[in-house]
Each structure stands twice: as structure tokens, then as C-alpha cells.
């Protein structure tokens, strides 16, 4: 989503929105709570984070008694304990439900940490909401929860994301790059610098390196112990997890049901904005919801077909705006690059204009931002006013790409076909944010090439990326 300008002005949230928006932090004592509140004031303004305590509990029985009332709540509970309470933390992790995240810091007490250190630990704990994945050795399937076999070398980090490489085509392309058989529907963990760990079971199957620029991803195979994971079994085994995440997001959106007169969803045809659209429709209904689709003039033909198909499937009103990137290029403007993303400003302006035209009364803008997409998006609060009658909310902010993929499939909403050949993100076909992996697919998949070969500026974009590839040192 392109809301940089819209998000510049932050107005203090009213009390009914600030409380219980999606997250609750629990620590052992009042002094620990004071330390966490100081972190919230500095780093999480507008998040509406609630902080509570275990009332100094030193026994597991007392801690469980206090936590009992949160077991069935539709919110995520982050329990942060010091190193001296690691035995309690270990027991809590085995006895609390899936909406609990238990995190132990490397200091004896929470209050002993400097504010920047505690912020980092909160971010690590928050990342566990989306990055917790284990292996069910009985059903031979990944589960997005604790309790199964831990995945080899899986780490938690605020910048990481997990997603599935869905479909036979993705499997074939990964096998070619990594150099050996890859199982169906593998799990990929996106880390720093284009590093992706690939799992086809509990062991790390291999790695995939994806430079941001150029055209040449590369990989390495580690083990031949791989499993094919059936999508139907993946959905069935994670349905209870997906329903939990849905319930948290729906409860969050329902807080604005009486306030909102108009609900707008900027929709790109990608998985995240489609999930946000589906959640909004479940809460507000099709009469109140309008999706904005910004056609850049250089859209993937598959995306255009997908938007039309899902529009009919969901029976949603779609307001299409034309950005005109193709016209800018015809007038002689250079292709956008990583260092000159002039296209973003045009998209922002087109969406802003459309929101202003559609807004009537209190207007809720529901976006598909997720923490893992970028550091900038990760720092945005869950909800923020940009005017007294204009509010932006991000209901899937704490989800992983894997949650989104499976949630749409569980709800019988097809994924954009680009995801089934391996795309991680979707934009227009000259987008500078397309990484070497997506460009590799755009040059080799016959269906994709045939749909793009006659499109304006496709060849120019590929030639530009080839020239960038020659400049890279591997």
C-alpha cells in the first residue's frame, strides 16, 4: 500500500480505540511494568498497548491463576519475564494457549534493561506471533504454532517473514536454482540480505539467495530428506490457528463498526490487501465497503484478471483509478529504479485523490500492511487518525505471509496466480521492488513471458535488470 503521505499526520486516538486494540503485555511486577510503559511511550505511541502484571507472582500456580482470564480473549498476550523466572516461563509456554507469547529476556529482571534493549526484546517477542512454525512429524506438515518439532536453525527477528512456496511451478523453479529435489509447498524463511532458508521438513533443505537487483538468484542444497506437503492437509492442520488470528483481527475491526460511515480498502490484487478486504467485508458488509484499485497502466495481465474474478466472487464495489505510469514513460521518463522510485508518488496521489472522492462522514481506511514488509511499516501503529474523521487501521499487521496465504485459501479465495509460480510480492511488471527472483521467473516461465512479451516497456525493464546484473559482484 502507498500511504506514506497519509501517515505523516498522527492525531491522538480516543480512549475507546486506545484500549485493548490487539496486544497486551504482561510482566511480573509493577516496576517491570513501569519499564515497559517507558518503552511504549518512546517507541509505540498510538499502538494502544496495555501493560499488566502477574502481581509479583513467583509460583507457576499463582501466575496461571492470574493469566486464566486471558485464555479465551481475542487478543495476543505477550508475557515477558526475566532470566530469574525462566522456569516459570518454560512451564507457561507449555500450558498457555496459542494466543500467548512467552518471552524470556537475557537479564535477571525486565526493569534491569536499558530502554533500547527492552524495545528490542519487545520486538523479538512480537515477531514470534508471526514466525512461530514447527513440524508435525505424524501428519508430515508445517504448523504455525509451537508444540511440534522445532525447525532447524529457525530464528526470530523483527525483520524476518515466513511464507509457503505454493504449487508445482514454484517447486520446479526452486529445485532448479537450489540444485536438487524440493518437496511440494516448502516453507521459506526470509531473512537479511536476500537470504531465504528453505524447509521441506524439520531440517533445513537448502538456502536461496535473492539479490534485490539483477536477474540471478542462486541457491545451495543441504539435505535429501524432503517431504511433499499437501495443501489440503496444511489448511486442515492450521485451521484453528487461522481462526484465532482471524478472531483477533475481526475483534479489532469491530471496534470501529459504529464509528465508521464509510470503509475503504486500497486493493492491489496482492495477498495482503485481499486479506484486509475479506476481513473488512466480514465486519462491515459489502454495502459499506469500497475497494480502490490503482491501475498503474503497467499491471500484470494476470493481476487484472484476478481483480475482476475476485470482485465478482466477493461481490464488492471496486473504484478503479488510473495512475498512468505508461504515459509517463511514453513521454520520455526513465524507468523507476531502487534509488529513484518516482512511481510511488504517483500511486500515492492517485489513491489519496480516490479516498477523498469516496469519503463520506467518518471514513475508515483498512490497509494490508504487515510488520515484516519493511522497518517503516513495522513502526506504524495499528490504528491512527490522519484527520478527525479519517482513520487508518492495519488488521493483519501481526500476521506472516504464510498466515495470509493459508487464510485466503481456507476461505476459498484464490491467490493471485503470480504466487503459484513463486512470487513473494506483487506490483506492476516494471516495479523496482521486484527482486532478482521475480525477474528470473518473468524471463523463464512460458505463460508469464507470453502474457508480457507484447506489453509496453517489458523488454526495456528486463534489459535494464540485465545491465544491472553485469554491475553486481557475486
matplotlib code that plots the C-alpha trace (Angstrom):
import matplotlib.pyplot as plt

x = [0.0, 1.2, 0.2, 3.4, 1.9, -1.4, 0.5, 2.5, -0.1, -0.9, -3.7, -4.1, -6.5, -9.6, -9.8, -12.2, -9.7, -6.6, -7.6, -7.4, -6.7, -4.9, -2.0, -1.5, 1.9, 2.2, 5.3, 5.9, 5.9, 4.9, 8.5, 8.8, 5.6, 6.9, 9.9, 7.7, 5.5, 8.6, 9.4, 5.8, 5.9, 9.1, 8.6, 4.9, 2.9, -0.5, -0.3, -2.7, -0.6, -2.0, 0.5, -0.4, 1.4, 1.4, 1.2, 4.8, 3.9, 6.8, 5.0, 3.6, 0.2, -0.2, 0.9, -1.6, -4.4, -3.8, -3.5, -6.6, -8.9, -6.9, -7.0, -10.1, -9.5, -9.3, -6.0, -2.4, -0.8, 2.9, 4.3, 7.9, 9.9, 13.4, 16.1, 15.4, 11.9, 12.9, 11.5, 8.1, 8.4, 9.1, 6.0, 3.8, 4.9, 3.7, 0.4, -0.9, -3.0, -1.8, -2.6, 0.1, 3.7, 6.1, 9.5, 12.4, 15.0, 18.7, 18.6, 17.6, 14.7, 12.8, 13.5, 17.3, 17.4, 18.0, 15.1, 16.6, 17.4, 13.9, 12.4, 14.5, 13.2, 9.6, 10.2, 11.6, 8.6, 6.2, 7.9, 7.1, 3.4, 4.2, 7.4, 6.5, 6.5, 7.1, 6.8, 4.1, 6.0, 2.8, 1.0, 4.2, 3.0, 4.1, 2.1, 2.1, 2.3, 4.5, 4.2, 5.7, 9.4, 11.4, 12.7, 16.5, 18.2, 14.9, 15.5, 13.2, 13.8, 11.5, 12.6, 12.0, 9.0, 7.8, 5.8, 5.0, 6.3, 3.0, 2.4, 4.2, 5.9, 7.4, 8.7, 10.3, 12.0, 13.3, 14.7, 16.5, 18.1, 18.9, 20.2, 18.2, 14.7, 12.5, 9.2, 5.8, 4.8, 8.0, 8.3, 10.7, 12.1, 13.1, 16.0, 18.5, 20.3, 18.1, 18.8, 15.9, 16.1, 14.1, 12.4, 10.7, 10.5, 12.1, 15.6, 16.9, 16.7, 18.8, 19.1, 18.0, 19.9, 17.9, 19.7, 17.4, 18.8, 19.9, 18.5, 20.4, 19.2, 21.3, 21.0, 22.5, 21.1, 21.8, 19.8, 17.9, 15.4, 12.4, 8.6, 5.8, 3.3, -0.3, -2.1, -5.3, -3.5, -1.7, -5.0, -6.7, -3.8, -3.7, -7.4, -7.6, -4.6, -6.0, -9.3, -7.5, -5.7, -9.0, -10.8, -8.1, -8.3, -12.1, -12.4, -10.0, -12.1, -15.4, -14.3, -14.8, -18.1, -20.2, -17.8, -17.3, -19.7, -17.5, -15.0, -12.3, -9.7, -6.8, -6.5, -3.5, -4.6, -1.9, -2.5, -2.2, -4.7, -7.0, -7.0, -7.7, -10.6, -12.0, -11.8, -13.4, -16.3, -16.9, -17.2, -18.8, -20.6, -20.5, -22.8, -20.4, -17.1, -15.5, -12.1, -9.8, -7.8, -5.0, -4.2, -0.7, -1.1, 1.6, -0.2, 0.5, -2.4, -2.9, -3.4, -6.1, -7.9, -7.5, -9.0, -12.0, -12.5, -12.3, -14.5, -17.3, -16.6, -16.8, -19.5, -17.6, -17.7, -14.4, -13.4, -10.6, -8.2, -5.7, -2.1, -0.6, 2.9, 2.9, 2.1, 4.9, 7.3, 6.0, 6.7, 10.4, 10.7, 13.3, 12.2, 11.9, 14.8, 15.7, 17.2, 14.5, 11.0, 9.1, 6.3, 5.4, 4.5, 2.1, 0.4, 0.1, -1.5, -4.0, -5.1, -5.3, -7.5, -9.7, -10.1, -11.1, -13.7, -15.2, -15.0, -18.3, -18.6, -16.2, -14.0, -12.1, -9.2, -8.3, -4.8, -2.9, 0.3, 2.3, 5.2, 7.6, 7.3, 9.7, 11.1, 9.0, 5.7, 6.7, 6.9, 3.4, 0.8, -2.2, -4.6, -4.0, -6.2, -4.9, -7.8, -10.7, -12.9, -10.2, -8.7, -6.2, -6.1, -4.0, -5.8, -3.2, -0.2, 1.0, 0.4, 3.1, 2.8, 2.1, -0.9, -2.2, -1.7, -3.5, -6.2, -7.3, -7.2, -9.2, -11.9, -12.0, -10.4, -7.9, -4.4, -3.2, -1.7, 1.7, 2.1, 1.7, 4.9, 6.9, 6.3, 6.7, 5.3, 3.3, 3.4, 3.4, 5.7, 8.4, 8.4, 11.9, 11.0, 10.8, 13.8, 16.1, 13.9, 10.7, 12.7, 14.1, 10.6, 9.4, 12.2, 11.7, 8.0, 6.5, 2.9, 4.2, 6.5, 3.7, 1.5, 4.1, 6.1, 3.7, 3.3, 4.9, 8.2, 8.6, 11.7, 13.1, 12.7, 14.3, 17.2, 17.7, 17.9, 20.3, 22.6, 22.3, 23.2, 26.5, 27.4, 26.9, 29.8, 28.8]
y = [0.0, 3.5, 5.6, 7.4, 10.8, 9.8, 8.5, 11.7, 13.3, 11.4, 12.5, 11.1, 8.1, 8.4, 6.2, 3.7, 2.9, 3.1, 0.3, -3.4, -2.9, -6.1, -6.6, -6.9, -7.1, -8.8, -8.7, -9.9, -6.8, -3.1, -1.9, -4.2, -2.7, 0.9, -0.1, -1.4, 1.7, 3.8, 1.8, 2.2, 6.0, 6.3, 3.6, 2.6, 5.8, 5.2, 1.4, 1.2, -1.4, -2.5, -3.4, -5.6, -7.6, -11.0, -9.1, -10.3, -14.0, -16.3, -19.6, -21.1, -21.8, -18.1, -17.0, -19.4, -18.2, -14.6, -15.5, -17.6, -14.7, -14.1, -17.7, -17.1, -13.5, -12.4, -10.7, -11.6, -11.8, -11.2, -12.4, -11.0, -12.4, -12.0, -14.7, -15.5, -16.6, -18.8, -21.9, -20.3, -19.1, -22.6, -24.0, -21.2, -21.9, -25.5, -24.7, -21.5, -21.4, -20.2, -16.5, -16.4, -15.5, -16.3, -14.5, -14.6, -11.8, -12.2, -10.1, -11.2, -8.7, -6.8, -3.5, -4.0, -3.4, -0.1, 1.3, 0.4, -3.1, -3.7, -2.3, -4.9, -7.7, -6.5, -6.5, -10.1, -11.2, -9.6, -11.3, -14.7, -14.0, -14.5, -16.5, -19.5, -22.6, -26.2, -29.6, -32.2, -35.4, -37.5, -35.6, -34.5, -30.9, -27.5, -26.0, -22.2, -22.8, -24.2, -27.8, -29.6, -30.3, -27.1, -26.3, -26.5, -23.0, -21.1, -17.7, -14.9, -11.4, -8.3, -8.2, -11.8, -13.3, -16.9, -18.0, -21.0, -21.7, -22.9, -25.1, -27.3, -24.5, -23.0, -26.4, -26.9, -23.4, -23.8, -27.3, -25.8, -23.0, -24.9, -27.9, -30.9, -32.2, -29.8, -31.0, -29.6, -26.5, -25.8, -23.2, -20.3, -18.0, -14.6, -13.2, -10.4, -9.6, -11.8, -14.9, -17.4, -20.7, -23.4, -26.2, -29.3, -30.8, -30.1, -29.9, -27.0, -28.3, -25.5, -21.8, -19.4, -16.1, -13.4, -10.1, -7.1, -6.2, -8.1, -11.4, -14.2, -15.8, -18.8, -21.5, -24.5, -27.8, -29.3, -32.5, -35.0, -35.6, -33.8, -34.2, -33.2, -31.2, -31.4, -28.1, -29.5, -31.1, -27.8, -25.9, -28.5, -28.7, -24.9, -24.1, -23.5, -21.2, -19.2, -18.8, -17.4, -14.8, -14.0, -13.6, -11.1, -9.1, -9.2, -8.0, -5.2, -4.1, -4.4, -1.6, 0.8, -0.6, 2.1, 4.9, 4.3, 5.7, 4.7, 1.9, 2.0, -0.7, 0.2, -3.1, -4.1, -7.6, -8.9, -11.3, -8.8, -6.3, -9.1, -10.5, -7.0, -6.7, -10.0, -9.1, -5.7, -7.3, -9.8, -6.9, -4.1, -5.8, -5.1, -2.1, 0.0, -1.3, 0.0, -1.2, 1.2, -0.5, 1.7, 0.6, 1.8, 1.2, -1.5, -4.2, -7.9, -9.2, -12.0, -9.4, -7.6, -10.9, -11.7, -8.4, -8.9, -12.5, -11.7, -8.7, -10.9, -13.6, -11.2, -9.0, -5.9, -2.4, -1.5, 2.1, 1.9, 4.8, 5.2, 6.1, 6.4, 5.2, 4.0, 7.6, 9.0, 6.6, 7.3, 11.0, 10.0, 9.5, 6.8, 3.6, 3.8, 2.3, 1.5, 4.9, 6.8, 5.4, 8.3, 5.9, 5.7, 9.3, 9.0, 5.9, 7.8, 10.8, 8.6, 6.7, 9.9, 11.5, 8.5, 8.3, 12.0, 11.4, 8.4, 9.6, 10.4, 11.1, 9.1, 7.2, 4.1, 3.1, -0.5, -1.4, -4.7, -3.5, -6.2, -5.7, -7.9, -5.9, -3.2, -1.4, 1.7, -0.3, -2.1, 1.1, 2.3, 1.8, -0.5, 2.5, 6.2, 9.2, 11.4, 13.8, 14.0, 12.0, 9.8, 6.8, 4.2, 0.7, -2.4, -5.6, -8.1, -6.2, -9.1, -11.8, -13.6, -14.1, -17.7, -16.8, -14.7, -17.4, -20.1, -17.8, -16.8, -20.5, -21.5, -19.0, -20.3, -17.1, -17.9, -16.4, -14.2, -16.7, -15.0, -16.5, -20.0, -19.6, -18.3, -14.5, -13.2, -9.7, -8.3, -4.8, -3.7, -5.5, -2.7, -2.3, -1.6, -3.6, -6.8, -8.8, -11.0, -14.0, -12.4, -11.2, -14.7, -16.0, -13.3, -14.3, -18.1, -19.0, -19.5, -18.5, -15.4, -14.5, -15.0, -12.6, -9.9, -10.1, -7.7, -5.4, -1.9, -1.5, -5.1, -5.6, -2.3, -3.4, -6.8, -5.2, -2.7, -5.5, -7.4, -4.4, -4.1, -7.8, -7.1, -4.5, -6.8, -8.8, -12.2]
z = [0.0, -0.7, 2.3, 3.2, 2.9, 4.5, 7.5, 8.2, 10.5, 13.7, 15.9, 19.4, 19.5, 21.7, 24.7, 23.3, 20.5, 22.6, 24.9, 24.0, 20.3, 19.7, 22.0, 25.8, 27.5, 30.9, 33.2, 36.7, 38.8, 38.8, 38.5, 35.4, 34.1, 34.6, 32.5, 29.6, 29.8, 29.2, 26.1, 24.9, 25.4, 23.3, 20.6, 20.4, 20.5, 19.2, 19.5, 22.4, 24.1, 27.5, 30.2, 33.2, 35.8, 37.4, 40.8, 41.6, 41.3, 41.9, 41.6, 38.5, 40.2, 41.0, 37.6, 35.9, 38.1, 37.0, 33.3, 33.4, 32.4, 29.2, 27.9, 25.7, 24.8, 21.2, 21.5, 21.6, 25.1, 25.3, 28.7, 29.2, 32.1, 33.4, 33.3, 37.0, 36.1, 33.2, 34.9, 35.2, 31.6, 30.4, 32.2, 30.9, 27.3, 27.6, 29.5, 27.8, 24.6, 21.2, 21.7, 24.4, 23.5, 26.3, 26.1, 28.4, 28.3, 28.9, 32.1, 35.6, 35.7, 33.0, 34.8, 34.6, 30.9, 29.2, 27.3, 23.8, 24.9, 26.2, 23.0, 21.1, 23.3, 22.8, 19.1, 19.3, 21.3, 18.9, 15.9, 17.5, 16.7, 13.0, 13.0, 15.2, 13.0, 13.9, 12.1, 12.8, 12.4, 12.4, 9.7, 7.9, 7.7, 9.0, 11.8, 12.5, 16.3, 19.0, 20.1, 17.1, 16.2, 16.1, 12.7, 12.3, 12.6, 12.7, 14.3, 15.5, 14.3, 13.7, 10.0, 9.1, 7.4, 6.6, 3.6, 1.5, -2.0, -3.3, -6.3, -8.8, -10.7, -7.5, -6.6, -10.1, -10.1, -6.6, -7.5, -10.5, -8.5, -5.4, -7.3, -6.2, -5.4, -3.4, -1.9, -2.8, -0.8, 1.0, 3.8, 3.2, 5.9, 4.5, 6.5, 5.8, 2.6, 0.3, 2.3, 2.3, 4.3, 2.6, 4.6, 3.2, 6.7, 10.1, 8.7, 6.6, 3.0, 1.5, 1.0, -1.7, -2.2, -3.9, -4.6, -4.8, -8.2, -11.2, -12.6, -11.0, -7.7, -6.6, -4.0, -2.3, -1.2, 2.2, 2.6, 0.6, 3.4, 1.9, 2.2, -0.1, 1.9, 0.8, 0.7, 2.0, 4.9, 5.5, 5.7, 7.9, 10.3, 10.7, 10.6, 14.3, 14.2, 11.3, 13.1, 16.1, 14.0, 12.2, 15.6, 16.8, 13.6, 13.5, 17.1, 16.3, 13.3, 15.2, 17.5, 14.6, 13.3, 15.0, 14.3, 10.5, 7.9, 5.0, 4.7, 2.0, 1.2, -1.2, -3.1, -5.2, -6.1, -3.8, -1.0, 1.9, 0.6, -0.4, 3.1, 4.5, 2.1, 3.1, 6.8, 6.2, 4.3, 7.2, 9.7, 7.7, 4.9, 1.1, 1.3, 3.4, 1.9, -1.3, -2.7, -4.6, -7.3, -8.6, -12.2, -13.0, -16.7, -16.4, -14.5, -14.9, -17.1, -14.6, -11.9, -13.9, -14.5, -10.8, -9.6, -11.9, -10.8, -7.0, -7.4, -8.7, -6.1, -3.1, -4.7, -3.7, -5.1, -6.8, -7.6, -10.2, -10.6, -13.4, -12.4, -15.8, -15.4, -19.0, -20.2, -18.1, -19.8, -23.3, -22.6, -22.1, -18.4, -17.4, -15.8, -12.0, -10.0, -6.4, -6.0, -7.9, -7.2, -8.8, -9.5, -5.8, -5.6, -8.5, -6.9, -3.5, -5.2, -7.2, -4.0, -1.9, -4.5, -4.7, -0.9, -0.8, -3.5, -1.8, 1.8, 3.4, 7.1, 9.4, 6.9, 7.9, 5.6, 6.0, 4.7, 4.3, 6.0, 7.8, 10.2, 8.2, 5.0, 6.0, 9.0, 8.2, 8.1, 11.2, 13.2, 12.2, 14.9, 14.4, 14.1, 13.6, 12.8, 10.0, 10.4, 12.9, 10.5, 8.8, 10.4, 9.0, 10.5, 9.8, 10.9, 9.6, 10.9, 13.1, 10.5, 8.4, 4.7, 5.5, 7.6, 4.7, 2.1, 4.1, 5.4, 1.8, 0.8, 3.8, 2.8, -0.8, -2.1, -4.8, -4.7, -7.5, -10.0, -9.7, -6.3, -7.7, -9.7, -6.8, -6.4, -2.9, -3.6, -6.5, -8.1, -11.7, -14.1, -14.1, -10.3, -9.0, -5.9, -7.9, -6.8, -8.9, -8.1, -9.6, -12.6, -13.1, -13.2, -15.5, -18.0, -17.8, -17.2, -20.6, -19.6, -17.9, -20.8, -23.3, -21.3, -21.0, -24.3, -26.0, -23.1, -23.3, -21.6, -20.5, -22.7, -21.5, -17.9, -18.5, -20.4, -17.5, -15.0, -17.2, -17.3, -13.5, -13.3, -15.0, -12.5, -9.5, -7.9, -6.7]

ax = plt.figure().add_subplot(projection="3d")
ax.plot(x, y, z, "-o")
ax.set_aspect("equal")
plt.show()
